[in-house]
């Protein structure tokens, strides 16, 4: 069974910021590597062109996003309040 991994790309909403650029580079690097032993999913804005997206909603700042069902969640910064 492949490990399910959720990558937080929420900050790609701001493509000209440091975290936006980091998120874009991370997603691009993971797509180029294409490790078939991993089941990658991305928490990203609907405008961000990537497969296996769990859509971002501004309402998530009020309601916690559930990361259940994932073996690992990678959050891009410490102030992320969307995940419990």
URNOR-V225698 format. One line per field, one symbol per residue. psi: psi as a letter, one per 30 degrees, with the letter a starting at -180 (. if undefined). Layout:
psi: ???
This chain:
psi: kkkkkkkjgefffifgleeeeeeeeeeeeeeeeijffkjklkjllffkjklhkjkkkffffekkkkgkfkfkkjkflfgjgfk.
